Amino acid sequence: MKQELKNTMYENITRHGENLNKIFNTGLDPVKLCKRLRTLEIKANKLATDYCNGENGVTTDNWELKTAPIMEQVRKLLYPNGMTGDAAKDWCIFVNGDCRGYALKIRDEYVRANNLDIYKDWGGYGILAPDFTPQP
């Protein structure tokens, strides 16, 4: 990867991490936060893919059970001091079961209601861990 592309990628990652910190106030380094969330995104997207393809035993009946450990790790990152007591904020994140996009999202209603400066998909959902890898 050319250095210029790599620099742009890290600028995007840093900006995204800073935006996440403005929303969730994690106190974590923006790049480390994004990298940790990206790892969890990959795991969540794999579950969504398995769910959509009917593979590896992921079903409607066990979707919540399978995604719970990922959500627990996401919440530990985003809410390092525990839940805030603001139900809308505490429950605005979720794992999307549609494997055609990102899995870790912020509810579109929360994004709109709070005018969040965050990477979004076409539906207006906030994306917790977008892939900023430059495409050839």
One Martini backbone bead per residue (centre of mass of N, CA, C, O) as a GRO file, in nm:
protein
  136
    1MET     BB    1   0.096   0.036   0.023
    2LYS     BB    2   0.080   0.344  -0.008
    3GLN     BB    3   0.155   0.600   0.195
    4GLU     BB    4  -0.080   0.791   0.125
    5LEU     BB    5  -0.305   0.582   0.173
    6LYS     BB    6  -0.229   0.519   0.464
    7ASN     BB    7  -0.265   0.804   0.576
    8THR     BB    8  -0.563   0.832   0.503
    9MET     BB    9  -0.664   0.595   0.662
   10TYR     BB   10  -0.565   0.704   0.947
   11GLU     BB   11  -0.730   0.961   0.937
   12ASN     BB   12  -1.006   0.821   0.927
   13ILE     BB   13  -0.977   0.659   1.184
   14THR     BB   14  -0.926   0.891   1.377
   15ARG     BB   15  -1.185   1.049   1.323
   16HIS     BB   16  -1.377   0.824   1.402
   17GLY     BB   17  -1.273   0.786   1.693
   18GLU     BB   18  -1.337   1.075   1.780
   19ASN     BB   19  -1.641   1.055   1.729
   20LEU     BB   20  -1.691   0.825   1.927
   21ASN     BB   21  -1.583   0.984   2.177
   22LYS     BB   22  -1.804   1.203   2.165
   23ILE     BB   23  -2.037   1.001   2.214
   24PHE     BB   24  -1.896   0.787   2.449
   25ASN     BB   25  -1.650   0.855   2.622
   26THR     BB   26  -1.391   0.640   2.654
   27GLY     BB   27  -1.071   0.740   2.652
   28LEU     BB   28  -0.962   0.625   2.397
   29ASP     BB   29  -0.778   0.558   2.153
   30PRO     BB   30  -0.892   0.596   1.839
   31VAL     BB   31  -0.740   0.362   1.697
   32LYS     BB   32  -0.783   0.139   1.906
   33LEU     BB   33  -1.087   0.148   1.903
   34CYS     BB   34  -1.123   0.078   1.601
   35LYS     BB   35  -0.970  -0.193   1.604
   36ARG     BB   36  -1.151  -0.335   1.809
   37LEU     BB   37  -1.417  -0.297   1.653
   38ARG     BB   38  -1.327  -0.436   1.390
   39THR     BB   39  -1.297  -0.717   1.512
   40LEU     BB   40  -1.599  -0.735   1.597
   41GLU     BB   41  -1.720  -0.693   1.316
   42ILE     BB   42  -1.610  -0.950   1.187
   43LYS     BB   43  -1.758  -1.143   1.377
   44ALA     BB   44  -2.048  -1.036   1.325
   45ASN     BB   45  -2.047  -1.079   1.015
   46LYS     BB   46  -2.010  -1.383   1.027
   47LEU     BB   47  -2.275  -1.441   1.171
   48ALA     BB   48  -2.459  -1.311   0.956
   49THR     BB   49  -2.371  -1.498   0.728
   50ASP     BB   50  -2.454  -1.761   0.864
   51TYR     BB   51  -2.749  -1.686   0.898
   52CYS     BB   52  -2.816  -1.634   0.592
   53ASN     BB   53  -2.688  -1.936   0.510
   54GLY     BB   54  -2.731  -2.163   0.729
   55GLU     BB   55  -2.470  -2.172   0.915
   56ASN     BB   56  -2.318  -2.295   1.198
   57GLY     BB   57  -2.602  -2.285   1.367
   58VAL     BB   58  -2.737  -2.016   1.277
   59THR     BB   59  -3.033  -1.878   1.421
   60THR     BB   60  -3.311  -1.733   1.529
   61ASP     BB   61  -3.301  -1.877   1.814
   62ASN     BB   62  -2.959  -1.794   1.853
   63TRP     BB   63  -2.872  -1.503   1.786
   64GLU     BB   64  -2.859  -1.361   2.062
   65LEU     BB   65  -2.658  -1.560   2.189
   66LYS     BB   66  -2.427  -1.518   1.974
   67THR     BB   67  -2.412  -1.188   2.007
   68ALA     BB   68  -2.368  -1.121   2.310
   69PRO     BB   69  -2.051  -1.123   2.339
   70ILE     BB   70  -2.007  -0.889   2.146
   71MET     BB   71  -2.183  -0.676   2.288
   72GLU     BB   72  -2.025  -0.681   2.550
   73GLN     BB   73  -1.759  -0.573   2.426
   74VAL     BB   74  -1.872  -0.314   2.310
   75ARG     BB   75  -1.977  -0.196   2.577
   76LYS     BB   76  -1.701  -0.187   2.719
   77LEU     BB   77  -1.584   0.021   2.521
   78LEU     BB   78  -1.822   0.248   2.519
   79TYR     BB   79  -1.883   0.171   2.850
   80PRO     BB   80  -1.644   0.181   3.085
   81ASN     BB   81  -1.859   0.292   3.327
   82GLY     BB   82  -2.107   0.203   3.215
   83MET     BB   83  -2.403   0.274   3.207
   84THR     BB   84  -2.578   0.589   3.188
   85GLY     BB   85  -2.922   0.584   3.203
   86ASP     BB   86  -2.966   0.626   2.898
   87ALA     BB   87  -3.157   0.439   2.708
   88ALA     BB   88  -3.099   0.542   2.422
   89LYS     BB   89  -2.787   0.514   2.450
   90ASP     BB   90  -2.753   0.223   2.572
   91TRP     BB   91  -2.951   0.103   2.308
   92CYS     BB   92  -2.821   0.205   2.014
   93ILE     BB   93  -2.684  -0.065   1.985
   94PHE     BB   94  -2.620  -0.321   1.723
   95VAL     BB   95  -2.684  -0.628   1.551
   96ASN     BB   96  -2.682  -0.696   1.223
   97GLY     BB   97  -2.828  -0.965   1.019
   98ASP     BB   98  -2.722  -0.827   0.759
   99CYS     BB   99  -2.450  -0.918   0.547
  100ARG     BB  100  -2.441  -0.661   0.330
  101GLY     BB  101  -2.318  -0.515   0.578
  102TYR     BB  102  -2.289  -0.385   0.860
  103ALA     BB  103  -2.319  -0.494   1.201
  104LEU     BB  104  -2.226  -0.242   1.367
  105LYS     BB  105  -2.472  -0.026   1.516
  106ILE     BB  106  -2.659   0.277   1.504
  107ARG     BB  107  -2.941   0.398   1.546
  108ASP     BB  108  -3.106   0.613   1.341
  109GLU     BB  109  -3.268   0.770   1.553
  110TYR     BB  110  -3.019   0.855   1.721
  111VAL     BB  111  -2.864   1.000   1.503
  112ARG     BB  112  -3.083   1.211   1.440
  113ALA     BB  113  -3.157   1.321   1.729
  114ASN     BB  114  -2.818   1.389   1.768
  115ASN     BB  115  -2.654   1.470   1.522
  116LEU     BB  116  -2.437   1.271   1.424
  117ASP     BB  117  -2.083   1.243   1.370
  118ILE     BB  118  -2.098   0.976   1.143
  119TYR     BB  119  -2.068   0.700   0.994
  120LYS     BB  120  -2.287   0.602   0.722
  121ASP     BB  121  -2.544   0.462   0.584
  122TRP     BB  122  -2.815   0.478   0.373
  123GLY     BB  123  -3.016   0.451   0.639
  124GLY     BB  124  -2.856   0.621   0.884
  125TYR     BB  125  -2.667   0.442   1.015
  126GLY     BB  126  -2.435   0.388   1.240
  127ILE     BB  127  -2.088   0.311   1.216
  128LEU     BB  128  -1.849   0.160   1.416
  129ALA     BB  129  -1.666  -0.031   1.179
  130PRO     BB  130  -1.525   0.074   0.932
  131ASP     BB  131  -1.367   0.030   0.618
  132PHE     BB  132  -1.056   0.212   0.528
  133THR     BB  133  -0.952   0.052   0.310
  134PRO     BB  134  -0.809   0.082   0.026
  135GLN     BB  135  -0.914   0.074  -0.302
  136PRO     BB  136  -0.796  -0.022  -0.621
   0.00000   0.00000   0.00000
